[in-house]
């Protein structure tokens, strides 16, 4: 297809932030004075290109909204032919707008948040690099190009999480995130290899199909092969999206600057796994087992993260537990197939707004509290940080599913889709989603009440104050998205917009103001908020955390996720490493060294016979001749 229309400019989406990163990293200190402005400009310019492409896409018929751009032949080795191709379709453009739109607001916010940091220019370079890699991930038209972006996101997240590398905790957190993600990436690598071995290609169009019917080669998969590929893809998704059992890196990653938490752990990186599952939906649809495992992982993670969020006093880690839980909702919906794809992406976009707003709101609180992250040292901040309080409050109401706000539209759709699955699995998945909604209301109300309500608990030398406008304006815009994004998507025909990519649901979703599951969810939401108010709103909150119950202690320790990983993976890995070192030293090297020592010793002993004296040689010859004669005599006698 000739490069014209929306796809012709798709390369600019990636090139602009990538150029910004290159200039800031290679320009050195000479760019310090204006580097942050360039970083913001590149992200905003990419967003402008995305908006223009989206507007142009709306002018096309639904079956013409899939456009590709071939940049160059990337690999051409035998049967393995891969092009550097970009794909613009309703799914990828939705991610483009989220990544560049929310990402640009985070860039703007970072101008104020990182104003005193001497390495601010390098920080913006990493932000630009991350945005470019994430855009490549969602725009790639084959699994290999997607994987390049996937790894680029991993590298950028490592640099951003460990940005304050002078802090040992930040350096350790960055390394942990990098290592855990590599475990998931191995699953993705093997999955891509298996796709090529099965089909002879890794192009989306050939493997997944190009329309709502999903009539690609994946429709010919056997159940066993589809299950294997699906589970391997899920392993990759679990690493990037912090789903069980590869969730341990997410909470430690809060050691990075707060804008990193908003960009990576709210709006973009952690959603990459959900994108992968939805994009590869035709493969999962060929295996009920793979889809069931996806839903189980999502349901387990949404409860796991919610329980952890209930016990964290660090405001960023409480929100990180929330992120884990909300991504669990998206994964659950993606595992439901065509019945859940739209709700998974809609909740992903709505979550990008309200969770980014919550993280940036937490950064605003920290800015006014001398970087203190302990909520037990807050209290009554609504009176001194009105804008932060109002915007954070709207994000809070959106995430708990307050009627009419973003989370209400998207989360209720996921809960209903889970129950509609039917059977025991549908009932269990729906019940988990409902229970998660109640717990979400509790832990988020706890964060809200401990931070903005009650009596002030900060030290005398702390003087809370509102953040500058460069930080509060992005908060206001994200709050608007928290209000309207979910309703706009669900009521505005988002399902029809995505239909060319994800297909038509078997059962059409009809919005209703009150449904039975919605009523139960509302009751659980009110109950969770009421319990949190009784514990943290109406009572005096101690500055030091009480010991707590067994469940509380377990939640503070991330439900022993790290201990489990250490027991099942780290320590056995260390033992295997030590065994391998011992076997290499004593076995392989021992055999080689022993052989060499034996030959050396033997030659040393033989060397003693060579004395250099003629009489010694004559005597040896005499003895030798005598032995020969004796041997001949013995033979003749016998």
matplotlib code that plots the C-alpha trace (Angstrom):
import matplotlib.pyplot as plt

x = [0.0, 1.3, 2.3, -0.4, -3.0, -2.8, 0.1, 2.4, 3.0, 3.2, 7.0, 7.0, 5.2, 8.3, 11.0, 10.1, 10.6, 13.5, 15.2, 14.6, 16.2, 19.2, 19.8, 19.5, 21.8, 24.4, 24.2, 25.6, 25.6, 25.2, 21.5, 20.8, 19.2, 16.6, 16.7, 13.5, 11.6, 12.8, 11.7, 8.2, 8.0, 8.9, 6.2, 3.6, 4.5, 4.0, 0.6, -0.4, 0.5, -1.5, -4.5, -4.3, -4.0, -7.0, -9.1, -8.2, -9.0, -12.5, -13.1, -12.4, -15.0, -14.5, -13.0, -10.4, -9.0, -6.1, -3.1, 0.5, 3.7, 6.8, 9.9, 12.6, 13.5, 14.7, 15.7, 16.0, 17.6, 16.3, 12.7, 12.9, 11.8, 10.7, 10.1, 10.3, 6.6, 4.2, 0.5, -2.1, -5.5, -8.1, -6.3, -2.9, -4.2, -6.0, -2.7, -0.9, -3.3, -3.0, 0.8, 1.4, -1.5, -1.0, 2.8, 2.9, 1.1, 3.6, 6.4, 5.0, 4.4, 8.1, 9.3, 8.2, 8.8, 12.4, 13.2, 16.0, 17.5, 20.9, 20.3, 16.9, 18.0, 19.0, 15.6, 13.7, 15.9, 14.9, 11.2, 11.5, 13.2, 10.5, 7.7, 9.5, 9.9, 6.3, 5.0, 7.2, 5.7, 2.1, 2.7, 4.8, 3.1, 4.8, 5.9, 9.6, 9.1, 6.8, 9.5, 12.1, 9.8, 9.1, 12.8, 13.2, 10.6, 12.4, 15.6, 14.0, 12.2, 15.5, 17.1, 14.1, 13.5, 17.2, 17.5, 18.6, 21.3, 23.0, 20.2, 21.0, 17.3, 16.7, 19.6, 18.4, 14.8, 15.9, 17.9, 15.0, 12.6, 15.1, 15.7, 12.0, 11.0, 13.7, 12.0, 8.7, 10.6, 12.0, 8.4, 7.7, 10.8, 9.9, 6.4, 7.6, 9.9, 7.0, 4.8, 7.4, 8.0, 4.3, 3.3, 6.6, 5.8, 5.4, 3.4, 0.2, -1.8, -0.9, -1.0, -3.9, -6.0, -6.9, -10.5, -13.1, -13.5, -9.9, -9.4, -5.7, -3.5, -4.2, -7.6, -6.0, -4.1, -4.5, -5.7, -2.3, -0.2, -2.6, -2.4, 1.4, 1.7, -1.0, 0.6, 4.1, 2.6, 0.9, 4.2, 5.6, 2.5, 2.8, 6.3, 5.5, 2.1, 3.2, 0.8, 1.2, 3.7, 6.0, 4.6, 7.3, 9.2, 6.3, 6.2, 10.0, 9.9, 8.4, 11.9, 12.1, 10.9, 7.1, 6.6, 8.2, 5.6, 2.8, 4.3, 5.4, 3.2, -0.1, -0.5, 1.8, 4.4, 2.2, -0.5, 1.8, 0.8, -2.9, -2.1, -0.3, -3.1, -5.8, -3.6, -3.0, -6.6, -7.1, -4.4, -6.0, -9.5, -8.3, -7.6, -10.1, -7.4, -5.2, -8.1, -9.1, -5.5, -5.5, -8.7, -7.4, -4.2, -6.2, -8.6, -5.9, -3.8, -6.7, -7.3, -3.5, -2.8, -5.9, -5.0, -1.4, -2.8, -4.8, -1.7, 0.8, 1.5, 3.8, 1.4, 3.2, 3.3, -0.4, -1.1, 1.3, -0.7, -3.8, -2.1, -1.4, -5.1, -6.5, -4.3, -5.7, -9.1, -7.9, -6.2, -9.4, -11.4, -8.9, -9.1, -12.9, -12.3, -14.6, -16.9, -14.2, -11.7, -13.5, -13.9, -10.3, -9.1, -11.7, -10.6, -7.0, -7.5, -9.7, -7.1, -4.4, -6.1, -7.2, -4.1, -1.7, -3.6, -3.4, 0.4, 1.0, -1.2, 0.9, 3.9, 2.3, 1.7, 5.3, 6.5, 4.7, 5.8, 9.5, 9.3, 7.8, 5.8, 4.4, 0.7, 0.7, 2.6, 0.0, -3.6, -5.8, -3.9, -7.2, -7.1, -3.6, -3.5, -7.0, -6.2, -4.3, -7.1, -9.8, -8.0, -6.9, -10.4, -11.8, -9.3, -10.2, -13.9, -13.2, -11.1, -13.6, -16.3, -18.4, -21.6, -21.1, -17.3, -14.9, -14.2, -17.9, -18.6, -15.6, -15.3, -19.0, -18.7, -15.8, -17.8, -20.9, -18.8, -17.2, -20.7, -21.9, -19.2, -21.6, -20.9, -18.8, -15.8, -18.0, -19.5, -16.1, -14.5, -17.4, -17.3, -13.6, -14.2, -17.0, -14.9, -12.0, -14.4, -15.2, -11.5, -10.6, -13.1, -11.5, -7.9, -8.4, -10.6, -7.9, -5.4, -7.8, -8.7, -5.1, -3.8, -6.5, -8.7, -8.4, -6.0, -2.6, 0.2, 3.2, 6.3, 6.7, 9.5, 7.2, 5.1, 2.7, 1.9, 0.3, 2.4, 3.2, 0.9, 3.3, 2.3, -1.3, -2.5, -1.7, -3.5, -6.6, -6.5, -6.1, -9.0, -11.2, -10.2, -11.0, -14.5, -15.3, -13.1, -14.9, -18.4, -17.2, -15.7, -18.6, -21.4, -19.6, -19.3, -15.8, -16.9, -17.9, -14.6, -12.5, -14.7, -12.4, -9.6, -11.2, -14.3, -18.0, -19.0, -21.3, -23.6, -24.0, -23.6, -26.5, -25.8, -28.2, -28.1, -28.6, -28.0, -28.1, -24.3, -24.0, -26.2, -24.1, -20.9, -22.3, -23.2, -19.7, -18.2, -20.1, -19.3, -15.6, -15.5, -17.5, -15.1, -12.2, -13.8, -14.5, -10.8, -9.0, -11.5, -13.3, -10.5, -7.1, -4.5, -1.3, 2.0, 3.5, 1.9, 0.5, 1.5, -1.7, -3.2, -1.5, -3.2, -1.9, 1.6, 1.5, 0.2, 2.9, 5.4, 3.7, 1.9, 5.4, 5.8, 9.5, 10.0, 8.2, 10.4, 13.5, 12.5, 11.3, 13.6, 16.5, 17.9, 17.5, 19.1, 22.0, 22.4, 22.4, 24.9, 27.2, 26.7, 27.6, 30.7, 31.8, 31.2, 33.0, 35.9, 36.1, 34.6, 35.4, 38.5, 39.4, 39.5, 41.5, 43.9, 44.2, 45.1, 47.7, 49.1, 49.4, 51.2, 53.5, 54.3, 55.0, 57.2, 59.1, 59.8, 60.8, 63.1, 65.2, 66.2, 67.9, 71.1, 73.5, 76.2, 77.4, 78.0, 74.4, 73.2, 75.6, 74.4, 70.8, 71.6, 73.3, 70.3, 68.0, 70.0, 70.0, 66.3, 65.9, 68.2, 66.3, 63.0, 64.2, 65.6, 62.3, 60.4, 62.7, 62.6, 58.8]
y = [0.0, 3.4, 5.5, 8.1, 9.2, 8.4, 5.9, 8.2, 10.2, 7.3, 7.3, 10.8, 9.6, 7.6, 9.8, 13.0, 11.8, 9.6, 12.7, 14.5, 11.7, 11.7, 15.4, 15.6, 12.6, 13.5, 17.3, 17.1, 19.9, 22.5, 21.5, 21.8, 25.2, 24.3, 20.5, 20.0, 22.3, 20.3, 17.1, 18.5, 19.9, 16.5, 14.7, 17.4, 17.3, 13.6, 14.0, 16.6, 14.1, 11.4, 13.7, 14.6, 10.9, 10.0, 12.8, 11.5, 7.9, 8.9, 10.0, 6.5, 3.6, 1.0, -1.5, 1.0, 2.0, -0.5, 1.1, 0.0, 1.7, -0.2, 1.7, -0.8, -4.5, -5.3, -9.0, -11.1, -14.4, -17.5, -17.9, -15.4, -12.1, -9.2, -5.7, -2.6, -2.0, 0.2, -0.4, 2.3, 0.9, 1.7, -0.3, 1.2, 4.8, 4.5, 3.7, 6.4, 9.0, 7.7, 7.4, 10.8, 12.7, 11.6, 11.4, 15.0, 16.1, 14.1, 15.8, 19.2, 18.3, 17.1, 20.6, 21.7, 18.5, 18.1, 21.8, 21.5, 18.3, 18.9, 16.1, 17.2, 17.2, 13.6, 12.8, 14.3, 12.4, 9.1, 10.2, 10.8, 7.5, 5.7, 7.4, 6.5, 2.8, 2.5, 4.0, 1.5, -1.3, -0.5, 0.6, -2.4, -4.5, -7.7, -9.5, -8.7, -4.9, -5.0, -6.9, -4.2, -1.6, -4.0, -4.3, -0.5, 0.1, -2.3, -0.4, 3.0, 1.9, 0.6, 4.0, 5.9, 3.7, 3.9, 7.6, 8.5, 5.9, 7.4, 5.8, 2.0, 1.3, 2.9, 1.0, -2.3, -1.6, -0.9, -4.1, -6.1, -4.7, -5.4, -9.0, -9.9, -8.5, -10.6, -13.7, -12.7, -11.7, -15.2, -16.4, -13.8, -14.7, -18.4, -17.6, -15.5, -18.4, -20.9, -18.6, -18.5, -22.2, -22.8, -20.3, -19.3, -15.7, -13.3, -10.6, -9.5, -9.5, -13.1, -14.6, -12.7, -11.6, -8.2, -7.8, -8.5, -12.1, -12.9, -15.1, -15.3, -18.3, -18.4, -19.7, -23.0, -23.6, -26.8, -26.5, -27.7, -25.3, -22.4, -23.2, -23.3, -20.0, -18.3, -19.3, -18.1, -14.8, -14.5, -15.0, -12.1, -10.0, -10.9, -9.5, -6.2, -5.7, -6.9, -9.8, -12.9, -14.5, -11.7, -8.8, -8.4, -5.6, -3.1, -1.8, -1.5, 0.6, 3.4, 4.4, 6.3, 9.9, 10.3, 11.3, 7.9, 6.2, 8.0, 7.4, 3.8, 2.4, 4.1, 5.1, 3.1, 0.4, -1.8, -1.7, -3.3, -6.8, -6.1, -4.7, -7.9, -10.2, -8.1, -7.8, -11.6, -12.3, -14.6, -17.0, -17.0, -17.6, -20.9, -22.2, -22.1, -23.2, -20.3, -17.8, -19.4, -19.1, -15.4, -14.8, -16.7, -14.6, -11.4, -12.3, -13.5, -10.4, -7.9, -9.3, -9.7, -6.0, -4.7, -6.5, -5.2, -1.6, -1.9, -2.0, 0.3, 3.6, 4.8, 6.7, 5.7, 2.0, 2.1, 3.4, 0.8, -2.0, -0.3, -0.3, -4.0, -4.6, -2.5, -4.1, -7.4, -6.2, -5.5, -8.8, -10.5, -8.7, -9.5, -13.2, -13.2, -12.8, -10.7, -10.2, -8.3, -6.8, -3.4, -3.1, -4.1, -1.3, 1.2, 0.6, 0.8, 4.3, 5.5, 4.1, 6.0, 9.3, 8.7, 6.8, 9.3, 12.0, 10.1, 9.5, 13.1, 14.2, 12.1, 13.8, 17.2, 16.1, 15.0, 18.3, 20.2, 17.7, 17.7, 14.4, 12.5, 9.5, 8.3, 9.0, 8.8, 12.1, 13.8, 14.7, 17.8, 18.7, 19.6, 23.0, 23.9, 22.1, 22.7, 22.0, 18.8, 17.8, 18.4, 16.7, 13.8, 13.4, 13.2, 10.5, 8.7, 8.7, 7.5, 4.5, 3.3, 3.3, 6.3, 6.4, 8.5, 8.7, 6.8, 3.8, 3.2, 2.7, 0.5, -1.6, -2.4, -3.6, -6.0, -7.4, -8.0, -9.6, -11.9, -13.1, -13.4, -16.1, -18.4, -21.6, -22.0, -20.1, -17.1, -17.0, -17.2, -14.6, -12.2, -12.7, -11.9, -8.8, -7.7, -8.3, -6.4, -3.4, -3.4, -3.6, -0.9, 1.4, 0.6, 1.1, 4.2, 5.8, 5.0, 6.9, 9.8, 10.1, 9.6, 12.3, 15.0, 14.5, 14.3, 16.2, 17.4, 15.1, 16.7, 17.9, 21.5, 22.1, 21.0, 23.7, 22.1, 24.3, 24.0, 23.1, 25.6, 25.9, 24.0, 21.0, 21.7, 22.4, 18.8, 17.6, 19.5, 18.2, 14.6, 15.1, 16.1, 12.8, 11.0, 12.4, 11.9, 9.3, 6.1, 7.4, 9.0, 5.6, 3.3, 5.6, 7.1, 4.0, 2.8, -0.8, 0.0, 1.9, -1.2, -3.7, -4.0, -5.1, -7.1, -8.3, -8.1, -9.4, -12.4, -10.5, -6.8, -4.7, -2.4, 0.3, 0.5, 3.0, 0.3, -3.5, -6.2, -6.5, -2.7, -2.5, -5.0, -3.2, 0.1, -1.4, -2.9, 0.5, 2.3, -0.3, -0.2, 3.6, 3.5, 1.1, 3.2, 6.3, 4.7, 3.6, 6.6, 9.4, 9.7, 8.6, 9.9, 8.2, 7.4, 8.6, 5.1, 2.1, -0.5, -4.1, -5.2, -8.6, -11.5, -10.3, -6.8, -7.9, -10.2, -7.3, -5.0, -7.6, -7.8, -11.1, -12.6, -12.5, -11.7, -14.5, -16.9, -15.9, -16.3, -19.7, -21.1, -19.2, -17.3, -19.8, -22.8, -20.7, -19.9, -23.6, -24.6, -21.9, -23.1, -26.7, -25.6, -23.8, -26.8, -29.2, -26.9, -26.6, -30.1, -32.0, -30.4, -28.4, -31.3, -33.8, -31.5, -30.4, -34.0, -35.3, -32.6, -33.2, -37.0, -36.4, -33.8, -36.1, -39.1, -37.1, -35.8, -39.3, -40.5, -37.5, -38.7, -41.8, -39.5, -38.7, -37.9, -40.4, -43.1, -45.6, -45.4, -46.0, -49.0, -50.5, -50.1, -51.7, -54.6, -55.2, -54.9, -57.5, -59.8, -59.6, -60.4, -63.4, -64.6, -64.3, -66.3, -69.1, -69.3, -69.6, -72.3, -74.4, -74.2]
z = [0.0, -0.9, 2.1, 2.1, 4.7, 8.4, 8.2, 6.3, 9.4, 11.8, 11.8, 13.2, 16.3, 17.2, 15.6, 17.5, 21.1, 19.9, 18.4, 21.7, 23.7, 21.3, 21.4, 25.2, 25.8, 23.2, 23.7, 27.2, 29.7, 27.0, 26.8, 30.6, 30.3, 27.8, 27.7, 29.7, 27.3, 24.3, 26.0, 26.6, 23.0, 21.5, 23.5, 22.8, 19.1, 19.0, 20.6, 18.0, 15.2, 17.0, 17.2, 13.6, 12.6, 14.8, 13.2, 9.8, 10.7, 11.8, 8.2, 6.9, 6.7, 9.5, 7.2, 5.9, 9.3, 9.2, 7.5, 7.4, 6.6, 5.4, 6.4, 5.3, 5.2, 8.6, 8.4, 5.2, 6.1, 4.3, 5.1, 7.9, 6.4, 8.7, 7.7, 9.9, 9.5, 11.4, 11.9, 12.5, 13.4, 16.1, 18.8, 18.2, 17.8, 21.1, 22.8, 20.9, 22.2, 25.8, 25.7, 24.1, 25.8, 29.4, 28.8, 27.7, 30.9, 32.9, 31.1, 31.9, 35.5, 35.7, 34.9, 38.3, 40.2, 39.0, 39.0, 41.6, 40.3, 38.6, 36.2, 35.0, 31.4, 31.6, 33.2, 30.3, 27.9, 29.5, 29.5, 25.8, 25.2, 27.1, 25.1, 21.8, 22.9, 24.0, 20.8, 18.8, 20.9, 20.1, 16.4, 15.3, 12.6, 13.6, 16.8, 16.3, 15.9, 18.9, 20.8, 20.0, 21.6, 24.4, 25.3, 24.8, 27.4, 29.7, 29.3, 29.7, 32.8, 34.3, 33.7, 35.1, 38.2, 39.1, 38.1, 41.6, 41.6, 44.6, 46.6, 47.1, 47.3, 43.9, 42.2, 43.7, 42.6, 39.0, 38.9, 40.3, 37.7, 35.0, 36.1, 36.8, 33.4, 31.7, 33.1, 31.4, 28.2, 27.8, 27.6, 24.9, 22.9, 22.9, 21.9, 18.9, 17.9, 18.2, 16.1, 13.3, 13.5, 13.2, 10.5, 8.9, 9.6, 12.5, 10.6, 12.4, 9.3, 8.3, 11.8, 13.4, 10.4, 9.2, 10.1, 12.8, 11.6, 12.7, 9.7, 10.0, 10.3, 14.0, 13.2, 12.0, 15.2, 17.1, 20.7, 22.1, 20.0, 20.8, 24.5, 24.4, 22.5, 24.7, 28.0, 26.8, 25.7, 29.1, 30.8, 28.9, 29.8, 33.5, 33.6, 32.0, 33.7, 37.2, 37.3, 39.4, 39.7, 38.3, 40.3, 42.9, 41.1, 41.0, 44.6, 44.8, 41.6, 43.6, 44.5, 41.3, 41.0, 41.2, 37.5, 36.7, 38.8, 36.9, 33.5, 33.9, 36.5, 35.7, 32.1, 29.9, 30.6, 32.9, 30.3, 27.6, 28.8, 28.3, 24.9, 24.0, 25.1, 23.2, 20.1, 20.1, 20.9, 17.9, 19.3, 22.8, 21.3, 19.9, 23.4, 26.3, 28.6, 27.8, 28.2, 31.5, 32.8, 31.8, 33.7, 36.8, 36.8, 36.5, 39.2, 41.6, 40.9, 41.4, 44.9, 45.6, 44.8, 46.6, 49.8, 49.7, 49.1, 52.4, 54.6, 53.0, 54.8, 51.9, 49.7, 46.5, 47.4, 48.3, 44.8, 43.3, 44.9, 43.4, 40.0, 40.3, 41.2, 38.4, 35.8, 37.1, 36.2, 32.6, 32.4, 33.6, 31.0, 28.2, 29.1, 28.6, 24.8, 22.6, 25.6, 27.5, 25.0, 24.8, 28.6, 29.1, 26.8, 28.0, 31.6, 30.6, 29.1, 32.0, 34.5, 32.6, 33.5, 37.1, 38.2, 36.6, 38.4, 41.7, 41.4, 40.4, 43.2, 45.6, 44.1, 44.8, 48.4, 48.8, 47.2, 50.0, 52.8, 52.2, 50.2, 53.2, 51.8, 55.1, 55.2, 59.0, 58.9, 56.8, 57.8, 57.2, 54.0, 52.2, 53.9, 52.6, 49.3, 47.8, 44.2, 44.9, 47.3, 44.7, 41.8, 43.9, 45.2, 41.7, 40.8, 44.1, 43.2, 39.7, 40.8, 43.4, 40.8, 42.0, 39.8, 36.8, 36.9, 34.6, 36.8, 37.2, 33.5, 32.8, 35.9, 36.0, 32.4, 33.4, 36.4, 34.2, 31.5, 34.1, 35.3, 31.8, 31.2, 33.0, 34.9, 38.0, 36.5, 35.6, 39.1, 40.8, 38.5, 38.9, 42.7, 42.8, 40.7, 43.0, 46.1, 44.6, 44.0, 47.8, 48.8, 46.3, 48.0, 51.3, 50.6, 48.4, 51.1, 53.6, 51.4, 51.0, 54.7, 56.0, 53.7, 53.5, 56.5, 60.3, 62.4, 61.1, 62.0, 60.4, 62.3, 63.3, 60.7, 57.8, 56.1, 53.6, 50.6, 47.2, 44.2, 41.5, 38.5, 36.2, 38.4, 39.2, 35.6, 34.6, 37.7, 36.7, 33.1, 34.4, 36.8, 33.8, 32.2, 35.4, 35.3, 31.7, 30.0, 31.0, 30.1, 26.9, 25.8, 26.8, 25.7, 22.7, 20.6, 21.6, 21.1, 17.5, 17.0, 18.1, 16.3, 13.2, 15.5, 18.4, 16.7, 17.6, 21.0, 21.0, 23.4, 22.9, 26.0, 26.8, 29.3, 32.2, 35.1, 37.7, 37.3, 39.9, 39.9, 39.8, 42.9, 44.7, 43.6, 44.9, 48.3, 48.6, 47.6, 50.3, 52.8, 52.1, 52.3, 55.5, 57.2, 56.1, 57.5, 60.8, 61.1, 59.6, 59.2, 62.4, 64.7, 65.5, 63.3, 65.2, 63.7, 64.2, 62.7, 65.2, 65.0, 63.2, 62.6, 60.8, 57.5, 58.0, 58.7, 55.6, 53.4, 54.7, 53.5, 50.0, 51.0, 51.2, 47.5, 47.8, 50.4, 48.0, 45.1, 47.2, 48.4, 45.0, 42.6, 44.2, 46.7, 44.4, 41.7, 44.0, 44.8, 41.2, 40.4, 43.2, 42.0, 38.5, 39.7, 41.8, 38.9, 36.5, 38.9, 40.2, 37.3, 34.0, 35.1, 37.4, 34.6, 32.3, 35.1, 36.4, 32.9, 32.5, 36.0, 35.3, 32.0, 33.6, 36.5, 34.3, 32.0, 35.1, 36.3, 32.9, 32.6, 35.6, 33.5, 31.0, 33.1, 30.2, 31.4, 28.9, 31.7, 32.8, 29.3, 28.9, 32.1, 31.0, 27.7, 29.6, 31.8, 28.8, 26.8, 29.9, 30.1, 26.5, 26.7, 29.8, 28.1, 25.1, 27.3, 29.1, 25.9, 24.5, 27.7, 27.7]

ax = plt.figure().add_subplot(projection="3d")
ax.plot(x, y, z, "-o")
ax.set_aspect("equal")
plt.show()
